[in-house]
Amino acid sequence: MGYCVALTPLYVLSVIPMRILYKISDFICFIIYGIVRYRRQVVVQNIARAFPDKKYDEIRIIEQNFYRNFADLFVEVIKSISISPLQQNKKLEVRGFELVKNQIEQGNNVVACLGHCANWEMLNCLPSKIGVDVYTAYKPLKASIFNQLMLRIRSRFGMHLITSASIAKHILSNKGKSSLFLLIADQCPPQQNSGLKMDFLHQQTAIYSGPEKLAKATGSAVVYIKLTKTQRGHFVAECLPICENAKDVQSLEITRRYVELLEQNIQQDASCWLWSHKRWKK
């Protein structure tokens, strides 16, 4: 009952034309940026530390564009509740995923690393775009109603969701069925896993090495998915190779390469990353 109560108004909102939803996004941006000032101190500090050579006016432009993208992300996720698969597919262009298909045809699993860049939720239509089984790791939300909503939104277009704690067991127990596994690994790692540090955006940063450990344990190929925004509501997902078999790569090299590619992704469009996250709180 609670799920239906929560879904109904969101579904009604989602059928509103996108041009109107973007007007709502503009209003949301005005509220969270100009009135509520949601995490503005965190955002400015993160950007300033990541780009020490930029002037104050440049940092302010990145900050403002970040909040516009952040508000757009909210309405784009709402729209995905009711949008048709055909319309959703038109919003995402994919490049270089022949790498993934070739590995899967050879019977190999592929671990894809990515960051909170552009609209990462748009990858929910990736299975129909590239024609392979795609799983994404997630952490269940404490509120069951919102957890069900998240599962509905992310699985509407064929994406399979699997908990982060179960993903290694799933790969090892389904060796006859190769798939693509998406892992977002740019968040701050738990305290017990924060011993690994690398230079990232001009700062010594605790790095989550879970994707590399998973890939090595399962002998998977590894790629990076570069997400960029081409215009409002339209995105490109480009698949970049990291290695063909993680077991053959020197320790930490996969994580190091992932960090380099993520940094390049962010530098290409500095406003695209999730700057409101307290990435350097430790």
NULUMMAR-268035 format. One record per residue: residue in one letter; x, y negated, z of N, C-alpha, C in turn. Coordinates in pm, whole numbers. Layout:
! NULUMMAR-268035
MITOR,a,X,Y,Z,X,Y,Z,X,Y,Z .
...
END
This chain:
! NULUMMAR-268035
MITOR,m,83,119,0,0,0,0,88,-126,0 .
MITOR,g,188,-127,87,277,-242,93,349,-265,-39 .
MITOR,y,389,-155,-105,457,-166,-235,364,-228,-338 .
MITOR,c,238,-184,-342,142,-238,-438,115,-386,-412 .
MITOR,v,106,-422,-285,82,-562,-249,197,-649,-294 .
MITOR,a,320,-599,-280,437,-676,-320,453,-681,-472 .
MITOR,l,418,-571,-540,439,-563,-684,338,-646,-762 .
MITOR,t,213,-653,-716,107,-718,-793,138,-863,-828 .
MITOR,p,171,-950,-731,201,-1089,-768,326,-1102,-854 .
MITOR,l,425,-1013,-832,545,-1018,-914,515,-977,-1058 .
MITOR,y,427,-879,-1073,389,-837,-1208,314,-948,-1281 .
MITOR,v,221,-1013,-1210,147,-1124,-1268,243,-1235,-1311 .
MITOR,l,340,-1263,-1226,440,-1366,-1258,523,-1325,-1379 .
MITOR,s,551,-1196,-1391,640,-1149,-1497,578,-1158,-1636 .
MITOR,v,445,-1163,-1647,382,-1171,-1779,377,-1315,-1832 .
MITOR,i,416,-1410,-1751,424,-1549,-1796,533,-1559,-1904 .
MITOR,p,510,-1635,-2010,612,-1650,-2116,746,-1697,-2060 .
MITOR,m,852,-1651,-2123,986,-1679,-2072,1018,-1828,-2070 .
MITOR,r,965,-1903,-2165,994,-2047,-2168,939,-2117,-2043 .
MITOR,i,827,-2065,-1991,769,-2122,-1868,846,-2073,-1747 .
MITOR,l,887,-1945,-1750,967,-1892,-1640,1098,-1969,-1625 .
MITOR,y,1154,-2014,-1737,1277,-2092,-1728,1251,-2231,-1670 .
MITOR,k,1130,-2283,-1689,1093,-2408,-1620,1086,-2384,-1469 .
MITOR,i,1033,-2268,-1433,1030,-2231,-1291,1173,-2216,-1239 .
MITOR,s,1260,-2159,-1322,1400,-2144,-1283,1465,-2279,-1257 .
MITOR,d,1434,-2377,-1342,1488,-2512,-1322,1445,-2569,-1186 .
MITOR,f,1319,-2543,-1151,1267,-2592,-1023,1335,-2519,-907 .
MITOR,i,1353,-2387,-921,1421,-2309,-817,1563,-2360,-798 .
MITOR,c,1630,-2389,-909,1767,-2443,-902,1769,-2574,-825 .
MITOR,f,1673,-2661,-854,1665,-2790,-784,1648,-2770,-634 .
MITOR,i,1565,-2670,-596,1539,-2644,-454,1663,-2589,-385 .
MITOR,i,1721,-2483,-440,1831,-2416,-369,1961,-2497,-375 .
MITOR,y,1976,-2577,-481,2100,-2656,-493,2088,-2792,-425 .
MITOR,g,1979,-2863,-452,1969,-2999,-405,1904,-3017,-269 .
MITOR,i,1814,-2925,-230,1739,-2942,-106,1786,-2842,2 .
MITOR,v,1771,-2715,-27,1811,-2612,70,1963,-2605,82 .
MITOR,r,2033,-2636,-29,2179,-2632,-34,2231,-2492,4 .
MITOR,y,2171,-2392,-59,2201,-2252,-27,2349,-2221,-51 .
MITOR,r,2420,-2196,57,2560,-2154,57,2651,-2244,-27 .
MITOR,r,2619,-2371,-37,2699,-2459,-121,2842,-2472,-71 .
MITOR,q,2859,-2471,60,2996,-2480,113,3077,-2357,74 .
MITOR,v,3015,-2240,82,3083,-2116,42,3118,-2121,-106 .
MITOR,v,3024,-2164,-189,3045,-2167,-334,3159,-2262,-370 .
MITOR,v,3157,-2382,-315,3261,-2480,-347,3397,-2432,-300 .
MITOR,q,3405,-2379,-180,3533,-2329,-128,3587,-2215,-215 .
MITOR,n,3500,-2122,-254,3544,-2010,-338,3598,-2058,-472 .
MITOR,i,3526,-2150,-535,3569,-2199,-666,3700,-2277,-654 .
MITOR,a,3710,-2362,-552,3831,-2445,-534,3954,-2359,-509 .
MITOR,r,3939,-2253,-432,4052,-2165,-403,4089,-2080,-525 .
MITOR,a,3988,-2042,-603,4013,-1959,-720,4076,-2039,-834 .
MITOR,f,4048,-2170,-839,4101,-2256,-945,4169,-2378,-882 .
MITOR,p,4285,-2359,-820,4351,-2468,-747,4393,-2584,-837 .
MITOR,d,4404,-2563,-968,4449,-2668,-1059,4333,-2755,-1111 .
MITOR,k,4211,-2714,-1083,4096,-2790,-1134,4067,-2910,-1045 .
MITOR,k,4022,-3017,-1107,3986,-3138,-1036,3848,-3123,-975 .
MITOR,y,3814,-3215,-885,3686,-3207,-814,3568,-3209,-911 .
MITOR,d,3573,-3294,-1014,3461,-3301,-1109,3444,-3169,-1184 .
MITOR,e,3554,-3103,-1216,3547,-2974,-1286,3486,-2868,-1195 .
MITOR,i,3525,-2869,-1068,3469,-2774,-972,3319,-2797,-955 .
MITOR,r,3278,-2924,-953,3136,-2956,-938,3055,-2906,-1056 .
MITOR,i,3111,-2916,-1178,3040,-2867,-1296,3022,-2716,-1289 .
MITOR,i,3128,-2645,-1249,3118,-2499,-1234,3013,-2464,-1130 .
MITOR,e,3012,-2537,-1019,2915,-2513,-913,2773,-2532,-964 .
MITOR,q,2746,-2640,-1032,2612,-2668,-1082,2567,-2563,-1183 .
MITOR,n,2657,-2525,-1273,2623,-2422,-1371,2600,-2286,-1306 .
MITOR,f,2676,-2259,-1199,2653,-2135,-1125,2510,-2128,-1072 .
MITOR,y,2463,-2236,-1010,2328,-2235,-953,2221,-2223,-1062 .
MITOR,r,2245,-2281,-1179,2151,-2263,-1290,2145,-2116,-1332 .
MITOR,n,2262,-2054,-1344,2267,-1912,-1380,2203,-1825,-1273 .
MITOR,f,2226,-1862,-1147,2172,-1786,-1034,2019,-1790,-1036 .
MITOR,a,1960,-1907,-1062,1815,-1919,-1070,1760,-1845,-1192 .
MITOR,d,1833,-1853,-1304,1792,-1779,-1424,1790,-1629,-1400 .
MITOR,l,1891,-1581,-1326,1897,-1438,-1295,1771,-1393,-1222 .
MITOR,f,1723,-1476,-1131,1603,-1441,-1054,1482,-1424,-1146 .
MITOR,v,1457,-1519,-1236,1338,-1508,-1321,1356,-1401,-1429 .
MITOR,e,1480,-1376,-1471,1504,-1271,-1571,1478,-1133,-1511 .
MITOR,v,1512,-1116,-1384,1482,-990,-1316,1330,-974,-1301 .
MITOR,i,1261,-1082,-1265,1114,-1077,-1255,1054,-1038,-1390 .
MITOR,k,1103,-1098,-1497,1050,-1069,-1630,1067,-923,-1667 .
MITOR,s,1174,-860,-1620,1201,-721,-1656,1099,-624,-1598 .
MITOR,i,1012,-671,-1508,907,-585,-1452,807,-545,-1559 .
MITOR,s,779,-636,-1654,675,-609,-1753,722,-619,-1898 .
MITOR,i,840,-671,-1922,886,-690,-2060,896,-557,-2132 .
MITOR,s,869,-556,-2262,875,-431,-2339,1020,-391,-2361 .
MITOR,p,1046,-262,-2378,1184,-217,-2405,1244,-284,-2528 .
MITOR,l,1161,-305,-2632,1211,-368,-2754,1259,-510,-2728 .
MITOR,q,1179,-587,-2654,1217,-725,-2621,1341,-729,-2533 .
MITOR,q,1348,-636,-2436,1464,-632,-2346,1591,-600,-2423 .
MITOR,n,1582,-507,-2517,1699,-467,-2595,1753,-582,-2679 .
MITOR,k,1664,-671,-2723,1708,-784,-2805,1793,-883,-2727 .
MITOR,k,1782,-879,-2595,1854,-974,-2510,1998,-931,-2482 .
MITOR,l,2030,-804,-2514,2164,-752,-2485,2230,-698,-2610 .
MITOR,e,2347,-752,-2643,2428,-700,-2752,2540,-617,-2693 .
MITOR,v,2565,-500,-2750,2671,-413,-2699,2782,-400,-2802 .
MITOR,r,2906,-395,-2753,3023,-383,-2840,3122,-283,-2781 .
MITOR,g,3177,-200,-2867,3287,-112,-2826,3246,12,-2750 .
MITOR,f,3119,46,-2745,3076,162,-2666,3098,294,-2740 .
MITOR,e,3156,287,-2861,3197,410,-2928,3298,485,-2841 .
MITOR,l,3376,412,-2763,3471,473,-2668,3400,568,-2574 .
MITOR,v,3288,522,-2520,3211,601,-2425,3149,722,-2493 .
MITOR,k,3088,701,-2608,3022,811,-2678,3122,918,-2719 .
MITOR,n,3240,879,-2761,3343,976,-2800,3386,1061,-2681 .
MITOR,q,3405,998,-2565,3445,1072,-2445,3336,1170,-2402 .
MITOR,i,3212,1125,-2405,3101,1211,-2364,3083,1327,-2461 .
MITOR,e,3102,1303,-2591,3094,1412,-2689,3202,1516,-2666 .
MITOR,q,3316,1473,-2608,3425,1567,-2576,3404,1636,-2442 .
MITOR,g,3293,1604,-2374,3262,1668,-2246,3319,1598,-2126 .
MITOR,n,3360,1472,-2143,3420,1398,-2032,3322,1296,-1975 .
MITOR,n,3324,1281,-1843,3248,1174,-1780,3324,1043,-1794 .
MITOR,v,3250,932,-1789,3312,800,-1801,3268,714,-1682 .
MITOR,v,3366,660,-1611,3339,566,-1502,3359,425,-1556 .
MITOR,a,3255,344,-1548,3262,206,-1597,3266,110,-1480 .
MITOR,c,3372,31,-1472,3386,-70,-1368,3335,-204,-1422 .
MITOR,l,3271,-280,-1340,3225,-413,-1379,3211,-500,-1255 .
MITOR,g,3180,-626,-1278,3164,-720,-1168,3029,-787,-1173 .
MITOR,h,3002,-871,-1073,2877,-947,-1070,2891,-1069,-1162 .
MITOR,c,2900,-1041,-1292,2915,-1146,-1391,2789,-1157,-1477 .
MITOR,a,2759,-1282,-1520,2642,-1307,-1605,2518,-1244,-1540 .
MITOR,n,2439,-1169,-1617,2323,-1097,-1561,2352,-948,-1569 .
MITOR,w,2413,-894,-1465,2449,-752,-1463,2324,-663,-1462 .
MITOR,e,2209,-716,-1419,2087,-637,-1418,2039,-607,-1561 .
MITOR,m,2085,-683,-1657,2046,-660,-1796,2095,-525,-1848 .
MITOR,l,2192,-466,-1780,2243,-336,-1822,2143,-223,-1800 .
MITOR,n,2026,-255,-1741,1925,-150,-1723,1875,-94,-1856 .
MITOR,c,1897,-166,-1966,1855,-114,-2097,1970,-47,-2172 .
MITOR,l,2085,-32,-2108,2201,28,-2173,2177,170,-2226 .
MITOR,p,2103,257,-2153,2082,392,-2205,2020,394,-2344 .
MITOR,s,1920,309,-2368,1857,308,-2500,1944,238,-2605 .
MITOR,k,2034,152,-2560,2122,82,-2654,2233,172,-2707 .
MITOR,i,2285,261,-2622,2401,340,-2664,2369,490,-2678 .
MITOR,g,2251,532,-2635,2208,669,-2659,2275,776,-2575 .
MITOR,v,2318,744,-2453,2376,843,-2362,2312,828,-2225 .
MITOR,d,2328,929,-2140,2277,921,-2004,2364,824,-1924 .
MITOR,v,2298,729,-1858,2370,629,-1780,2318,631,-1637 .
MITOR,y,2410,640,-1542,2378,635,-1400,2440,509,-1341 .
MITOR,t,2373,452,-1244,2433,340,-1171,2424,368,-1022 .
MITOR,a,2533,339,-953,2537,362,-808,2471,244,-737 .
MITOR,y,2399,274,-631,2335,167,-553,2332,206,-406 .
MITOR,k,2318,104,-323,2300,126,-181,2154,99,-146 .
MITOR,p,2083,197,-90,1941,177,-58,1921,58,34 .
MITOR,l,1820,-22,5,1787,-136,90,1715,-89,216 .
MITOR,k,1733,-159,324,1670,-120,450,1518,-131,443 .
MITOR,a,1467,-232,374,1322,-250,359,1275,-159,245 .
MITOR,s,1195,-58,278,1155,42,179,1075,-18,63 .
MITOR,i,997,-121,91,917,-183,-15,1008,-244,-121 .
MITOR,f,1108,-320,-78,1199,-383,-172,1290,-280,-238 .
MITOR,n,1316,-172,-168,1396,-65,-228,1320,-1,-345 .
MITOR,q,1189,21,-326,1107,76,-433,1098,-19,-552 .
MITOR,l,1088,-148,-524,1084,-247,-631,1214,-245,-711 .
MITOR,m,1327,-237,-641,1456,-233,-708,1467,-109,-796 .
MITOR,l,1424,5,-744,1430,129,-822,1343,120,-947 .
MITOR,r,1226,59,-934,1136,44,-1049,1198,-44,-1157 .
MITOR,i,1251,-158,-1115,1307,-253,-1211,1428,-194,-1282 .
MITOR,r,1515,-128,-1209,1640,-79,-1268,1622,49,-1348 .
MITOR,s,1513,123,-1328,1495,250,-1397,1393,244,-1511 .
MITOR,r,1333,127,-1535,1227,116,-1635,1271,155,-1775 .
MITOR,f,1398,132,-1808,1446,151,-1945,1538,272,-1958 .
MITOR,g,1527,365,-1866,1602,491,-1877,1725,503,-1790 .
MITOR,m,1756,400,-1714,1871,407,-1624,1842,502,-1508 .
MITOR,h,1939,587,-1474,1926,676,-1359,1997,612,-1240 .
MITOR,l,1931,610,-1126,1992,553,-1007,2034,663,-911 .
MITOR,i,2152,647,-854,2204,746,-761,2276,671,-649 .
MITOR,t,2259,716,-527,2321,645,-416,2473,656,-424 .
MITOR,s,2541,553,-376,2688,550,-381,2748,671,-309 .
MITOR,a,2683,714,-201,2735,826,-122,2722,959,-195 .
MITOR,s,2635,967,-297,2606,1094,-364,2671,1106,-501 .
MITOR,i,2733,1000,-550,2774,1000,-690,2885,1101,-719 .
MITOR,a,2984,1115,-629,3093,1211,-652,3040,1354,-652 .
MITOR,k,2953,1384,-558,2892,1518,-551,2813,1547,-677 .
MITOR,h,2743,1445,-728,2662,1463,-849,2750,1499,-968 .
MITOR,i,2860,1426,-986,2949,1452,-1100,3009,1592,-1091 .
MITOR,l,3057,1628,-973,3124,1757,-956,3028,1875,-968 .
MITOR,s,2902,1854,-935,2804,1963,-943,2733,1969,-1077 .
MITOR,n,2762,1874,-1168,2701,1874,-1301,2810,1864,-1408 .
MITOR,k,2906,1954,-1399,3021,1947,-1488,2984,1973,-1634 .
MITOR,g,2873,2040,-1658,2833,2067,-1796,2758,1954,-1862 .
MITOR,k,2734,1845,-1789,2655,1734,-1842,2731,1604,-1821 .
MITOR,s,2794,1556,-1926,2874,1435,-1917,2786,1310,-1927 .
MITOR,s,2822,1207,-1852,2743,1086,-1847,2832,965,-1823 .
MITOR,l,2770,848,-1833,2836,721,-1802,2789,675,-1665 .
MITOR,f,2884,635,-1579,2852,594,-1443,2898,449,-1422 .
MITOR,l,2804,362,-1389,2835,220,-1369,2862,192,-1222 .
MITOR,l,2974,125,-1196,3012,91,-1059,3053,-56,-1051 .
MITOR,i,2979,-134,-972,3018,-273,-946,3107,-272,-823 .
MITOR,a,3232,-316,-841,3331,-299,-734,3402,-429,-696 .
MITOR,d,3336,-544,-715,3402,-670,-681,3357,-727,-549 .
MITOR,q,3279,-649,-473,3236,-696,-342,3347,-676,-239 .
MITOR,c,3330,-739,-125,3428,-725,-18,3417,-584,42 .
MITOR,p,3525,-508,47,3516,-370,98,3490,-367,247 .
MITOR,p,3439,-254,298,3420,-239,442,3552,-255,516 .
MITOR,q,3545,-289,641,3665,-317,720,3763,-201,718 .
MITOR,q,3711,-78,725,3799,38,731,3868,67,597 .
MITOR,n,3818,4,487,3878,27,357,3947,-97,301 .
MITOR,s,3977,-194,386,4027,-323,338,4180,-333,343 .
MITOR,g,4249,-219,354,4394,-222,360,4459,-255,227 .
MITOR,l,4394,-219,114,4448,-245,-18,4425,-391,-56 .
MITOR,k,4533,-462,-89,4521,-603,-128,4597,-629,-257 .
MITOR,m,4538,-710,-342,4600,-750,-468,4577,-898,-491 .
MITOR,d,4657,-954,-580,4638,-1095,-616,4520,-1106,-711 .
MITOR,f,4420,-1182,-670,4298,-1198,-750,4251,-1341,-738 .
MITOR,l,4246,-1411,-850,4206,-1552,-852,4290,-1635,-754 .
MITOR,h,4422,-1615,-762,4521,-1693,-685,4514,-1667,-534 .
MITOR,q,4461,-1554,-495,4450,-1524,-351,4479,-1377,-326 .
MITOR,q,4543,-1348,-216,4555,-1209,-172,4417,-1162,-129 .
MITOR,t,4369,-1057,-195,4228,-1018,-181,4216,-870,-148 .
MITOR,a,4135,-838,-50,4104,-699,-20,4024,-640,-136 .
MITOR,i,4069,-527,-187,4010,-467,-306,3947,-332,-274 .
MITOR,y,3830,-311,-327,3760,-183,-312,3809,-87,-420 .
MITOR,s,3871,22,-381,3932,116,-477,3846,239,-503 .
MITOR,g,3719,233,-466,3630,347,-484,3622,400,-626 .
MITOR,p,3607,314,-729,3599,365,-866,3720,448,-908 .
MITOR,e,3840,402,-871,3959,478,-906,3961,614,-836 .
MITOR,k,3926,616,-708,3924,743,-634,3823,839,-695 .
MITOR,l,3706,788,-733,3603,871,-795,3652,925,-929 .
MITOR,a,3711,839,-1011,3756,880,-1143,3867,985,-1133 .
MITOR,k,3959,968,-1039,4068,1065,-1022,4016,1199,-971 .
MITOR,a,3921,1195,-878,3867,1318,-822,3790,1399,-926 .
MITOR,t,3734,1331,-1026,3650,1399,-1126,3716,1407,-1264 .
MITOR,g,3838,1355,-1278,3906,1358,-1406,3834,1281,-1515 .
MITOR,s,3775,1170,-1479,3693,1092,-1572,3776,991,-1650 .
MITOR,a,3724,952,-1765,3777,836,-1836,3726,711,-1765 .
MITOR,v,3798,600,-1782,3760,476,-1715,3757,361,-1816 .
MITOR,v,3653,280,-1809,3641,162,-1894,3600,43,-1808 .
MITOR,y,3616,-76,-1864,3564,-197,-1800,3455,-254,-1890 .
MITOR,i,3343,-292,-1832,3236,-356,-1908,3242,-506,-1883 .
MITOR,k,3277,-577,-1987,3287,-722,-1981,3152,-783,-2016 .
MITOR,l,3093,-856,-1923,2963,-918,-1943,2979,-1068,-1961 .
MITOR,t,2923,-1119,-2070,2928,-1262,-2096,2790,-1311,-2141 .
MITOR,k,2765,-1438,-2117,2639,-1502,-2156,2662,-1582,-2283 .
MITOR,t,2584,-1555,-2388,2598,-1627,-2515,2506,-1747,-2522 .
MITOR,q,2387,-1734,-2466,2292,-1843,-2454,2192,-1804,-2346 .
MITOR,r,2101,-1893,-2313,2010,-1864,-2202,1928,-1739,-2233 .
MITOR,g,1942,-1638,-2148,1866,-1515,-2164,1926,-1413,-2258 .
MITOR,h,2045,-1438,-2312,2108,-1345,-2406,2252,-1319,-2363 .
MITOR,f,2291,-1191,-2372,2418,-1149,-2315,2489,-1048,-2405 .
MITOR,v,2620,-1038,-2384,2701,-939,-2455,2770,-850,-2353 .
MITOR,a,2760,-719,-2373,2832,-622,-2292,2938,-557,-2380 .
MITOR,e,3065,-583,-2349,3175,-529,-2428,3251,-425,-2348 .
MITOR,c,3270,-309,-2408,3339,-198,-2340,3488,-201,-2372 .
MITOR,l,3570,-213,-2268,3715,-221,-2284,3780,-99,-2218 .
MITOR,p,3872,-31,-2286,3932,91,-2231,4031,62,-2118 .
MITOR,i,4033,149,-2020,4135,145,-1915,4221,272,-1921 .
MITOR,c,4157,389,-1925,4233,514,-1942,4140,624,-1989 .
MITOR,e,4197,729,-2047,4118,842,-2097,4100,949,-1992 .
MITOR,n,4195,961,-1900,4184,1057,-1791,4252,999,-1668 .
MITOR,a,4174,971,-1567,4227,902,-1448,4335,983,-1378 .
MITOR,k,4331,1115,-1391,4430,1199,-1323,4570,1179,-1379 .
MITOR,d,4578,1129,-1504,4708,1112,-1569,4769,974,-1544 .
MITOR,v,4700,890,-1469,4743,752,-1450,4802,735,-1311 .
MITOR,q,4907,655,-1301,4973,630,-1174,4876,569,-1073 .
MITOR,s,4895,602,-946,4808,553,-841,4800,401,-841 .
MITOR,l,4680,350,-826,4645,207,-819,4650,135,-953 .
MITOR,e,4696,201,-1059,4705,134,-1189,4565,104,-1243 .
MITOR,i,4469,193,-1220,4332,170,-1267,4271,51,-1194 .
MITOR,t,4291,47,-1063,4238,-64,-984,4303,-196,-1025 .
MITOR,r,4433,-192,-1048,4506,-313,-1089,4455,-364,-1224 .
MITOR,r,4433,-272,-1317,4384,-311,-1449,4241,-365,-1440 .
MITOR,y,4160,-304,-1356,4023,-352,-1335,4023,-495,-1283 .
MITOR,v,4108,-523,-1185,4116,-657,-1127,4159,-758,-1233 .
MITOR,e,4255,-720,-1319,4300,-810,-1426,4187,-841,-1524 .
MITOR,l,4113,-739,-1564,4004,-759,-1661,3890,-839,-1600 .
MITOR,l,3860,-814,-1473,3757,-891,-1405,3796,-1038,-1397 .
MITOR,e,3921,-1065,-1365,3968,-1203,-1356,3958,-1273,-1491 .
MITOR,q,3995,-1203,-1598,3983,-1260,-1732,3837,-1288,-1766 .
MITOR,n,3749,-1199,-1728,3605,-1216,-1749,3555,-1343,-1681 .
MITOR,i,3598,-1364,-1558,3556,-1481,-1481,3616,-1609,-1539 .
MITOR,q,3742,-1603,-1578,3809,-1722,-1632,3749,-1768,-1764 .
MITOR,q,3694,-1673,-1840,3632,-1709,-1968,3509,-1798,-1947 .
MITOR,d,3433,-1768,-1842,3318,-1853,-1806,3310,-1854,-1654 .
MITOR,a,3371,-1955,-1595,3386,-1957,-1449,3253,-1961,-1375 .
MITOR,s,3148,-2011,-1438,3019,-2021,-1370,2941,-1890,-1370 .
MITOR,c,2995,-1788,-1438,2917,-1664,-1455,2924,-1572,-1334 .
MITOR,w,3022,-1590,-1246,3042,-1496,-1136,2956,-1532,-1016 .
MITOR,l,2938,-1438,-923,2855,-1458,-806,2936,-1527,-696 .
MITOR,w,2952,-1657,-708,3035,-1734,-615,2975,-1746,-476 .
MITOR,s,2848,-1722,-461,2784,-1734,-329,2818,-1618,-237 .
MITOR,h,2879,-1513,-292,2920,-1399,-211,3043,-1438,-127 .
MITOR,k,3046,-1401,-1,3159,-1435,86,3272,-1335,62 .
MITOR,r,3333,-1351,-57,3433,-1255,-103,3559,-1255,-19 .
MITOR,w,3597,-1370,35,3722,-1380,110,3698,-1407,257 .
MITOR,k,3593,-1349,310,3558,-1374,451,3659,-1313,548 .
MITOR,k,3742,-1220,498,3842,-1157,586,3979,-1220,569 .
END
